[in-house]
């Protein structure tokens, strides 16, 4: 984001634990959800809080996985360089 001159509208400290309720709210508000875990990438249609989507959005501790970024109506959970490049163009 820095290399592209993109400034975050809102930053949430990593010390603030975001859980299942937060994940559901974000999933319902998104049109598309990309969830990256390692080299694996799952893409879902947003607008709902299906258990399978929420489960993938949360880490082993039950907290929302980081980084999580909302770009327009697209939600990016975890990091995948190709998806970030596409979303931020």
URMO-V156624 format. One record per run of one state. SS is the DSSP state (alpha for helix, beta for strand, coil for the rest). FROM is the first residue (numbers start at 1). TO is the last residue. If there is no record, write none. Layout:
((SS FROM TO) (SS FROM TO))
This chain:
((coil 1 1) (alpha 2 4) (coil 5 19) (alpha 20 29) (coil 30 31) (beta 32 37) (coil 38 39) (beta 40 45) (coil 46 50) (alpha 51 57) (beta 58 58) (coil 59 63) (beta 64 64) (coil 65 67) (beta 68 71) (coil 72 73) (beta 74 77) (coil 78 80) (alpha 81 88) (coil 89 89))
